[in-house]
Amino acid sequence: MFSREESKQIRKEFWTTFGKQSLKKWILYDTKIKEINLKFHFDTKKASVGIIIDTEDELIKEYYFEKFESLKNLLLTEVDKNFIFDPTFETESGKIIANIYLPLENVTIHNKKSWPEVFQFFNKKMLALEHFFIEYYEFIKQ
């Protein structure tokens, strides 16, 4: 078990190491659509890459989620067949967002031996997810 401070330091080390080994400038928050972000996530249970739809306006959230649902077969074919579509995903802070994500199970940020697997997963899957997002950007944005 790690103290809060030790856990914070490990998380910082992971993201610093990932940033150094991945020289790509990721889109993430720079999607040009205010309510949509591409996201990396890694905690003590799993890692994931995904598309976050985050807005207090439920109509806008539903609108964008439906756009991605209409692209679901393409996403599952072009990026990965294991994406999960969750219109009411609850974050650790209790906020409800729409989340379209691909999890990598059985890894923990506290185990440095799992980091290379997560680095590879992040680099491969986020790159494919970014390409998908760029390819269908105009449709999503409409």
Buried (B, 14 or more C-beta within 10 A) or exposed (E): EEEEEEBEEBBEEBEEEBEEEBEEEBBEEEBEEEBBBBBBBBBEEBBBBBBBBBBEEEEEBBEBBEBBBEBEEEBEEBBBEEBEBBBEBEEEEEEBBBBBBBBBEEBBBBEEEBBEEBBEBBBEBBBBBBEBBEEBBEEBEE
